[in-house]
Amino acid sequence: MFQIGELAKRCQVSSDTLRFYEKNQLIAPAGRSDSGYRLYNEDNQMQVNFILKAKQLGLSLEEIRELLEIKLEATEHSCAEVKAITSSKLTVIDQKIAELTEIRVALKKINDACCGHSTDSAAHCSILTALNEPRR
């Protein structure tokens, strides 16, 4: 058993991050010391590592919470439930990629249309003109 500072060091996060996870019910201390300090164990460390990996994959706190609940009661859940969460996230990511691609194409179009001469006045800049046009 170890205190929050040691868990933070082991997981390479701040103690505040761990308190945030605890406040949002993603982790819970394994116990308390006689003086009331939170105590953590190896299971807590694995749980924090799980959270950090899930965050790297772009999962929200709510999605992580759902996955942790499934993980803690794995025999009560199916692999399909887990896959549904990640499939849903993939759909959202694919939509964002499509939106960003559209934005990039539009921005590149107006950027390429600009001569970009440093001596020309911005009064007739094609980028400013394009941005001033009504939205479609």
WOJORA-V919170 format. One line per field, one symbol per residue. ss: DSSP state (H for helix, E for strand, C for the rest). phi: phi as a letter, one per 40 degrees, with the letter a starting at -180 (. if undefined). burial: + if it has 9 or more other ideal C-beta (glycine too) atoms within 8 Angstrom, else -. Layout:
ss->???
phi->???
burial->???
//
This chain:
ss->CECHHHHHHHHCCCHHHHHHHHHCCCCCCCEECCCCCEEECHHHHHHHHHHHHHHHCCCCHHHHHHHHHHHHCHHHCCHHHHHHHHHHHHHHHHHHHHHHHHHHHHHHHHHHHCCCCCCCCHHHCHHHHHHHCCCC
phi->.acdcccdcccfbcccccccccdcfcbaccibcdcgccbbbccccccccccccccdcgccccccdcccccccbdccbbcccccccccccccccccccccccccccccccccccccgcccccccbcccccccccccb
burial->--++-+++--+-----+++-++---++-++--------+++--++-++++++-++---+---++++++-+----------++--+---+---+----------------+---+----------+++-++------
//
